[in-house]
Amino acid sequence: MPVPEAGTAEGAREGSGGEAPVLWLGRGPSWVSRLAAGSPSWLPPLLTVEGLAMYVLALRVPHGAMRGVDLDRIDGLGLISALPVTAFAAIAMILVSFFVTLTQNTDRKGLLLFQLAAITFALHGAAALVEDEPRFHTAWVHAGFAEYIGRAGEALPGLDARFAWPGFFALFGFVLRAAGIDDPSFVLQWTPMVSNLLYLLPFVLILRQIVATTRARWFAALLFIVVQWIGQDYFSPQGFTYALYLVFIAILLRWFGRAEPRTAPPPAKGLLRRALARLDGLTPGELPSRPTTVTDRVVLLTLLVALFVATTATHQITPFMMLGALTGLILLRRSTLSLTLPVLLGLIVLAWINYQATPFWSGRIDELFGGIGKIFANLQENTGDRLEGTDPQHALVLQVRLGICGVILTFAAVGLLRRLRRGVGDRTALVLLCVPVMALGLQSYGGEIGLRVYMFALPAACILGAYAFFPNLPAQTGGAREGETVPIRLRRPLRLAPETTRRLSVVLAAVSALVLAVAFLVARYGNEKFERVTTGEVAAMHWVYDHDRPSARLLYLVPVLGDEVTPTIPWRERDIDRVDYLQALVTEDPKDVKGVLTALRARPANTFVMASRGQAAYLELNHGFPDRWGERFRASLDSSSYLKRVFANDDAALYTLRSYPKGTEIPPPTAMTLVGDPSTPWTPLGIVALATASATLFAAELARLRGRSRNSRARRRLVVIGLIMTLAALAVIAERFLTLTSA
C-alpha cells in the first residue's frame, strides 16, 4: 500500500470528489494536519511506544496515579467500569500516532502495521492483561475436547455436536500433546489477541487488491480492529476458521481476481439489462489478479480446495460463507475461476454433513431446517430477545453493540454512494457484504446467527466504510477522470476546498476511530461480570476432576430448565468422558433451594452443585435476579440441613447431599453412543460417486487453468462426467437424509 509523495496527483485528488467546486470554505490547517506537517519522522513511533508502555502500566501497576484494575469494581457495563483514565489516554495516544503517520507523505508501511498491532494489543488484549484466568467458559470446553482427542485418539460425537466437526480439536489436541502442554490456560488467555493479529494479515492482502487511496486502505484496516467486538476469536473452531476464510478470500482476489476495463454502456432495453449495462460502465473497484504461471495456478487452486476441506471438517457455517463468496464473485465476473469449482466445494460440504455428521442431524431435521425463511424471527432472536429482562446498565451494553453495527453499516452505505458518485463499482465488497446476510434466512444458530452475519460481513463493511471518508481513486489508476461520475446529484451541492476536505476527512476519521474504540471496550467486555473466569472457580472445577472416579455429575444453576445451553462455569476442561453436567432450577428468592435439592435427589452419589460468582452475576444481569442474590443463595445452601459443603473459596462452593441411601454406588461413566445407523444400502455407491465427481470436477478446473485451447474438449468431457457423478452422489445423500431421519 504505497503512500503518495507530497505534491503527487493522488494527494491532489484526495477529497476533491472529481467535480468543480461550488463553494470554497476555509483553508486553515487542522490540528492533525499541523501535527503531521511539523512532526519529525521519529514522533509517531515514539508516541506509539509510549502509549503502549502507559497502557500496560495503567492496567498492571496498582500504585500512584496508575492504580491498576480492581476487578471487583466491574458492574453491568463490564470491564470499562474498572479501567483507569490513563488506559483511555494511552489508547488515544496510539490512535493519534496512527493518524499522524497516515497523514505524513512518506511510505511507512512497517510503522503503520506496528501501530495497528499496538491497537490490536490494547483493545483485544485488555482482558488477558488484567485477568488471571482465560475468559469465555466455552474456551475451557474446547480445551477439554482437544485434550480428549489428543489423549484418546478419537472423538465423541454422541457427547456434543461439535465433535461432528473435529478438525480444530484434533489439530490442537495433537499440537498440545506433542508440545507437552498439560495446562493450556496460557494459550487460551492470549488466543483472542493473537487471532486478531492473524486476521489482520490476510485482510491487508485483501486491501491491496482494492482500488483505493492509501488512507482508505489503512483506515479500513483500523476499522476492522475497532469494530470486531463479537468475541468469536477465542480458542474455538469459529475463531480458527475465520482466519481460513480471510486467507481463502485473499487468495481468490489476489491470484484469481478479475477486473474488467471500463466500457461505455451500450444501448439496452429493459430495466434489468440497463442496470447491468450501467454496472459494466463503472470503473472496477478492484485490481486484476497478479500474473502467475501454470504451476502457480495449480498450486493455488489446490490450496483453495485444501482450505475449504479443512474448514468443512472444522465448522458448520464458515464453509457456506466461503462457497457463497466464491459463487458471487464468479457470477459478477470478479473471479477467473469457473462455476465448476463451487459445484465441487458444495458437494464436499454436503457430503461431510451427510456422512460424517450423522449423529448431529439424525432425528433433528426440524431443528436444522425449521428456521429456513424465518428471517425476521431469526433476527428478533438475535437482537430484541437479547434486550429483554436485563439489568439497565447491561441493556446499555447491548444497545452499544447494536449501535456499532448501525454505525459501520451507515458508513458502508455512505461510502458506497460516494464511490458511485465517482463512477466506481465495488462488486467484490458488495458480494462479501451481502452473502453473509443470506444466512439470516437459514436458521437462528442458537440465537447467534446475527453475530456470525456481522462477523463475516465485517471485512466488506470496513472497506466500504473507509470510502465514506476517503472515496477517491489513487492517481495511478486509469479509472474515472475528473467530472466523470454516476448521476447522483444533490439539489444544493456544498463543496469544500480540496485541501480542506482532505484535512476534514482525516479529522472525522480520527474522531470516529476514538469513539468506536471506546464503544468497543463497552461492547466487547460488557459481559465481563459473568464471562470472567476466576481462579476460585477453576479451583472448584479441579476439585471435581480430582473426585470423579469412576464418574461424577455437576449441577449448574438455571432460571428455566431446558433453555440454557452453556453454563457460566469453566467446565469440561478435563475428563469430559467422566463428568456429566446437569441443570438445577433456582428462583429469584435466594432462600429457595428446593430446585437444588430436587436435582440432587434425582441423581446418584458423587453429584455436586456449584454456586459461583459467575453464575450469580449472569442471573442478576440477564434474568432480573436481585442484587447480591449469589451471596444470599450461598448462605441458604450453607444453612440447609440436607446439604454439606465439600469445597469453598471466595468465588465458588460445591455442595452435595448430606446422606445417600445405604449401599448406594457411584455408577460408571455414561456411555457415549452414536445416534442412528450411519449407513444405508446405497451408501457404498454414494461414496464411489462422490470420489469420482470430486476427482473429475477438480481435474476439469485444473484443465481450464492450463489453457482452454489445448484442453477444451478434454475439459468438457470431465465436466460432463463430473456432473453425472455429482447427481448420483446427491441422490444418495438425499436417500440417506430421508432414510436415517425416519429410522
N, C-alpha and C positions, 0 to 999 in steps of 0.2 A: 504494500500500500504506500506508494511514494508520496511524499509531502511536496506540494508545489513550492518552487522557489519564489522569492519575492519578485513581484512585478510580472509574473507569468500570466498567461491567458486564463489559467484556472483561477488564480487569485482575482482577476478582474471579473470573472463570471460568477464567482461565489456570491449569491444573494441578488444578482441582477434581475433574475426572473425572465430574461430573454425578451423584454418589452421596453419600449421607450418610457422614460419616467413621466408620470403625470404630475406629481407634486414632490418637490425635493424638500426634505426635512433635515435639519441639523447635521453637521459633520464632526461634531465634537467627539473625541475618543472616549470609549467606555473605560471603566476601571480595569476590566480584564485586558482590553487592548493595551492600555498604558502599562499594566504589569508585564504583559508578554513582550511588548516592544522594548521596554527598558531593562528587562531582566537578563542577566548573563546566562550562559548555557548551563552553568552548574546549579542554578537556583531550583529548577523543577526536581532533579533527583535529590537534592538536599531536603526540600520540603517533604518529599515522599518518605525518605528515611526517617526524618524527624517525626512525621506523622505516625509512622509505624511504631517507632520507639515509644511515643507518647501513648499510643493506643494500648500496647502491651502493658506498659506500666500502670495505666489507668485501670486495667482490668485485673492485674495480678498483684499489685503492690498496695496493701491496705495501710498506708500511713501518709501523713502530711496532707497536702492538697489533693493527692490521688489516693482516695480512701478504698480503692478496690470495689468489689461487688459483693454485697451481702445478699445471698440467695434467699434468705428468709424474708426479705422485703418484697419479693415478687408478688404482685397482685393479679387481678384479672386482665391487665394489659400485657402481662408477660415480662420477659427479661428487660424490656426497655424501662420498666419502672424501677429497676435496681441499678441501671448503668449510671456512672458518674458523668458530670457535664464534660469533663476532659475527654471522655471517649467520643462524644459527638464532635468536639473541636478537632480531634485527631482525624476523624473521618472527613470532616470538611476540609482540612488541610490537604489530605491526599487527593480529594476530588479537585480542589483548586489547582494543585500541581499538575494534574492530568490536563485540565483545560489550558493552563499556561503553556504546556508542551504542545498541545494541539494547535494553538494559535501562533506559535513560533514558525517561521518559514524555514525550517530545517528538517532534514529527513532523520527522524529519531524513532524508528520502529522499535528498536530494542528497549528504549526507555518507556515508550507507551505500553509495551507488553508488560514490563516490570510494574508499571503503575496499575495496570488492570489486575495483575496478580496480587498487588498490595490491597486493592479494593476488595478483591475476592476473599483474601485472608481476613480482612477486617469484618466483612459482613457475614460470610459463610463460616468463618472460624470462631465466631464470638462464643458460642456455647462450649466449644472444645477448650477455650482458654479459661473459662470460669467454672466449669463443672468437672467433678472428679470422675464421673461415670459417663459412658456414651448415652446420648439421648435417643429417643424413639424406642419404645418397647418392642416393636416389630423387628428392629435390628438384632435384638438378642435372639428372637425366634430364628431368624435367618442364620445366625451364627451356629445355633443348635442344629439346624438342618445340614449345614456344611460339615459340622463336626461328626454327625452321624454317618453321612455318606463317606467321609474320609476314614471313619473307623470301621464301618460295616461293609462298605463297598457296594451298597445298594440303596435304593430309595424306598419310601413307604407311602405309595400313592393312596393306600387306604386310610392314612392318618390325615393328610392335608392335600388339597387340590394342587397346591404349588409344586408338589412332588411330581406331578404330571409334566412339568416343565423344569427338569432338574439341572439344566445346563450350568446356571450360575452356582448352585450349591455344589455340584460335582467339581467344577473348576477350583473354587476356593477351598473346598474340602481337601483336594489334592495339594494345593499350594500351602495351606496352613499346616497340614500334616508333614509335607516334605520339609518345610522350614522349621519344624519342631515347635510351633507356636501353640501352646496349650491354653493360653489366656488371650483371646483375640480382642480384648477391650480397647487396646491402643489402636488397632486397625479400625474398629467401629467408631472410635472417638473422632478420628480425623478423616474418615471417608467422605463426609459431605463437602469439606473444603477441597480435598484432592479431586473429587468428582467434578466440581465446578471448574477447576483448573483444566482438567481433561476435556470438558465440554468446550472450553474456550478455544482450544487448538483447532478442531475441525470447523468451528464456527468462523474463525479467522480465514480459513481456506475458502469457506463459502463466500465470505465478504469479498475476497479477492476476485471473485467471478462476477460481481455485480458492477454495473456501470454507474459509478457514483464518485463524488469527491472524497478526498482523504478524510475530511472532517466527518462526513456522513458515515463512512465505514467504521471509523474508530468510535464514534458516538453510538452506533448500533451495537458494537461490542460492549460498550459500557452499559447501555440499556439492558442487554442480555444478562448482565450480572445483577443489576439493582432491582429487577422486577422478577427474578427467578426465586420466588418466595415459597413455592408449594411444598418443598421438603421431600421430594421423591429422590433426592440424590444421596440418601443414606445407604447403608450396606444392604442392598436389595437388588433383585433381578431388574426392576424398572430403572433404577439408577444406572446399572451396568448397561442395559440395552439402549438407554437413551444416548449414551456415548456411541454405541454402534450405529444407531440411527443417524446421528450427525456425521459420522465418518462415511456412511452409505450415501448420504445426500452430497457430501463434499466430493466424493469420487464421481458421482453422477454428473455434477455440474462442471467439475474441473477437467475431466477427461472424456466425458460422453455428453457434454453440453452442446447446444446448438443455438446460434444467434443469427437469424436470417437478416440480411441487409434490408434497410428500409426501402419500400417501394411505394410509388404513387398508387392510391386506392383506385382500382378500375371501376367503371360504372357497374352497378349491381342492382337487381330488382329484388324486392322482398326485404323485410326488416332484418331477418337473421343474416342474410348474405351481406347486407350493407354493414351490419355490425362487425362481421368477420373481416370484411374488406377494410373497414376502419381500423380494426385491430392490427391487421397486417401493415397498415400505413404508419404505425407508430415506430419510433426508434426502439430497438431492443434494449431492455434494461439489464441485459446480461452479456458477458463476453463469450465468444466461441470457445470451444474446448481447446486445450493445448495440443499441438501436433504430437502424434505418437506413432511408433512403429507397430507392425502387426503383432509382434511378440508382446509389446507393452499392452496392447488392447486385449489380447488373450489373457494375460496375467491379471489385468484389472477387472475383466469380466468374471474371471474365476474368483477373484477376491470379493466382488459384489455378491456372487451367489453364496460364497462361504460365510460372509457377514449375515446374510439373510437366514441361512440354515442355522447358524449359531444363535441368532435372535429367536428363531422359531422354536428352538429347543429350550429357550430360557424364559420367554414371557408371552402372555396371551395377546396383548394389544399391539405391541410395537411392530410385529411383522405386518399387520394390516395397515399401519401408518406408512411403513416403507413401501408396501405394494401400492397404496393409493397415490403416494407422491410420485413413484415411478410411472404409473399409468397416466397420471395427469400431465406430467412433463412430456411424455411421448405424444399424447393426444394433442397437446397445444404446441407441438413442434419445438420443444426446448430440450430434446434429447435425441442423439443419433441412434439410439437403440430402437428395436422394433417391438411390436406387441407380443412377439413370441416369448420374450423374457417374462413379462407379467403373467402369462399363462403358466409358464414353468414354475414361477415362485408361488402363484396362487395354488397350484396343485400340491406343492411341497407343504404349505401351511395347512391345507385341508387334510392332507394325508397324515401329518403329525397329530392333529387333533383327533382324527378318526382312529388311528392305530395305536398311538402312544398315550393319549389322554382319555382312554376309555373309562377308567374309574371316575373321571371328573364329570363326563356328560351322560354316562349311562344312567337312565332313570331321572335325568334332570333337564330334559329338553325344554320344558316350560320355563324353568329358571333361566336357561341360556337365551332363549329366543322370545320370551314373554315381553321384553321391553322394546322389540323392534317396532319402529314407527311412533313410539310414545315420546316424542321429542320434548314436549312441554312437561310431561310427568317426570322424565329423567332430569330435566333442567331444574324443576322445582325441588327434587330430592337433593340436588347438588347445591342449591342456593337457599331458597326460602326455608326449607326444613332445617337447615343448619343455623338459622337465626332464631328459631323458636325455643323457648324455655331456657334461655341462657342468662348468666349474670350480666347486668347492664354494661360493666366495663368490658367483659368478654364479647358482648354483642358488638361493641365498637371495633374490636379486633376483626371480627368477621366482616363488618362494613368496610374497614380499610382494605381488606383483601379484595372485596368486590370493587372498591374504588380504584385500586391499582389496575385491575382488569379493565375497567371502564376507561381509565386514562390511556393505557397503552393502545387500546383499540381505537380510541379517539385520535391519538397521534397517528396511528396507521391509516385511518380514513383521510385525515388531513394530508398526510404525506402522499397517499395515492392520488388525491386530487391535484396536489401541487406538481406531481410528476406528469399527470395527464395534461396540465396546462403547458408543459414544456414538450409535449409530444412524445413522451416516453411510455412504453408499455412494459410493465414489470410482471410478465406472465409467471415466472418462476415463483416470485414472492406470493402471488395470488394463489397459485396451486398449493404451496406449502402452508398458506393460511387457511384455505377453505377445506382441504382434505380432512384435517382433524375434526372440524365441526360436524362432519357427516357422522362421526361416531356417536353423537347425541341421539341419533335415530336408531341405535342398536340396542343398548341396554344401559342401566344406571351404573353397572360395575360396582355394586355395593355402595352406591352414593358417591362414588369418586370419579365418574366418567368426566364430569366437568373439569376436575383438576387435570386429568390427562389431556383433555382437549386444549386447555390453556397451555400446558407444558409443550405439546407438540406444535402448537400454532405460534409459540413464542419467537422462534428464530425469524420467521417471516414478519411477525408483528413488529419486532425490533428494527428490522431493515426498513420497512415502510414508515415506522415511527421516526426513524432518523431523518427521513426525507421531509418530515413536517418542519424540520429546522434547516436542513441542508439539501434542497431538492435538485440542485443544478447538476449538469453533466460536467465531467472533467474536460479540460481543454483538449487533451489528446484524442477524445472521442469524436469520430466523424458523424455525429448524430444531428440532432436538431440545431439549426442555426438560430441566431438571434431573431426573434419575431415569429418563428415557426412554432405555433402552439395549437393545442386542441381548443376548439371554440367554446371555452367555459368562461364567461365574462361576468364581471361584477358591474352593477349599474353605476356606481360611483367609485372607480378604482382609486386607491391611495397608494402611491409608490414612494418609498424612501430612497435616498441616495444609496447607490450600491455599497459604498464603504460603510455607511451607517447600518444598512441592512445586515451586512456580514457581522458587524460587531453586536448588533441586537440579537442575531441568531445565536451567537456564542453565549451571550449573557443569559438568554432564555433557556438554552440547553443546560447551562451550568446550574441555574436555579432549579430547573426541573429535576436534574440529577440529584441535587441536595435534598429536595423534598421527597423524591422517590426513595432515596437511601434511608431517610428516617422512617418513611412508611414501610420499607422493607423490614426494619427491625421490629416494628409492631406486627406485621403480617407473619413474618417467619417465626418469631419467637413468642407470639401471643398465647400459645398453649403451654408455655414453659412451666406453669404451675403444676400441671399434671403430666406433661410429656417428659419432664426432667426425671431422670433416674438417680436415686440417692444411693450412697454406699450402704446405708442401713437396709434398704430394700433388696439390694444384691446379696447382702449377708443372710437375710431371711430365706431367700431362694436357695442359697448354698446349703443352708441347714436342711432344707427339704431334700436336696440331692444327696446329702450325707445320710439320710434316713429313708431312702426309697427302695430298700431291698425287702422283699422281691418286687414290690410295687408301692406306689403312693398316689394319693389324689389331693389336689389343691383346689379349694373353693375360692373364687374371687367374687367381689360384690357387684351386683347389678340392680338397677331400679325396676327393670321389667325382665322377666325370664324369657330367654329365647332371642331377644333382639340384639344383644351385644355380640360383637364378633371378636374384637381384640381387647383383652383385659389390660388395664393400665398398671401392669407389673412387669418386671424384666423376666419373662417366662421362657421356658423351653430352651434355655441356653445349653443345658446338658440333659442327658438321659430322656430324650423325647420318647423312647420306647418303653419307659418305666412309669412316668408320671402322667396321669390324666388331669385335665383342667376342666372344672365344672363350675356351675353358677350357684350363687346363694342370694336369695332375694332380700333386699333391705328397703326400708321406707324412710321418709323424711323425719320420722320420730327416732332420735338416737337411742332411746330406751327400748326400742322394739328389736329383739334379737330372735324372734320366732322363726324367721326365714332361715337364719343361720342354723338354728337347732334342727329344723326340719331337714335341711340339706345334709347335715352331718349324720343324722339318724338314718337317712336313706342309703348311706354308704358304709362299706366295711371299715374295719380298723385301718389305721395308718392314713386317715383322711384328716386334712388340716384346712383351716380357713385363715386367710391373711387379711389383716386390717392394716392398710398402709396409707402414707401421706398422699401418694399419687392418686389412689382410688378416691379418697375423700375429696381432694381438690377437683377431680373430674366430676363427681356427683354434685358438688357445690356450684361449679361454674356452668355446667351443661344441663343439669336436671333440677335446678332450683332448691337444692338441699340447703338448710340454714348454715350460717357461718359457724365455724368450729364444730361442725357435725362430727367430723372424724375423731376429734379428741373425746367428745362425749360418748360416741358409739363405742370407742375402745374402752372407756371406763365401764360401760354397761357390760361388755364382754368380760372384763376383769371381775366384775361383781356377780356374774352368773354362777349359780351353784352347780350347773350342769357342765360347765366348761373348765378346762385347765389351760393355762398359758405355758407353752413349751419353749418359746423363744420370744425375745423382746429387745428392742432398742428404740431410739427416739423416732425413727422413721417407719418402723413396721413391727408387727407382732403376729405370732402364729398361735392358734388355739385348736384344740381337739376335744372330743367328749371326755369327761372325767372318767367314765367307765363304759365298757362294752360287755355284752353278754359273755359269760364264762365259756371258754372254748372257741371263741371267735378267732378265725385265722385270717391272715393277710393273703388275699388272692394273688395269683401270678399276674404278670402284666397282660393287659388287654391285647388280644391277637389283632394285628393289622392286616386285614384281608382285602383283596381286590373286590371291586363292585362289578358284578356281571361277568359273563363269559366273554373274553376278548376276541373270540374267533367265530366265524360263520363258514358255511360250506364254500362260499365264493371268495373268502379271504385270500387263499393262495393265488388265485387268478388275479385278484386286485393288486397284489404285491408285484407280480410279474409285469402287469400292465403299467403300474406306477414306475418301476425301474426303467422299462423300455421308453415310456413317454418322457421321463426326465432326461435320459441319455440322448434321445433324438432331438428334443427341443433345444437342449444345450448345444449339441453339435450344430444345429441349424443356425443358432445365433453366432457361434464361432465362425461358421462358413460365411455368414454375412459380413462379419468383421474383416475377413480375409479378402473381400472384394467380390462384388456382385457378378461382374462379367465372367469370372472364372468359375464361380460356384453356384450360379443362379439355378441351374437345372437340378444339381445335387441338393441344393438347399430346399427347393420346392418339394422334392421327394421326402426329405427329412421332416419338413413341416407337416406334410400330409400324414406320414406315419405317426408323428408325434401327436397330432390332433386326434387321430383314431384311437391311439392308446390312451390319450387323456380322457376321451369319452368313456372308454372301457373302465379306466380307473375311477372316474367319477360315478359310474353306475354302481360299482362295488362299494364305494364309500356311502352312497345313498342307501344301498341294501343293508350295510352294516348299521347305519343310523336307525333305520326302521326296525331291523331285527333285534338289535341289542337294547333298544329303548323299550320295546314292547315285551322283552323277555322277563 
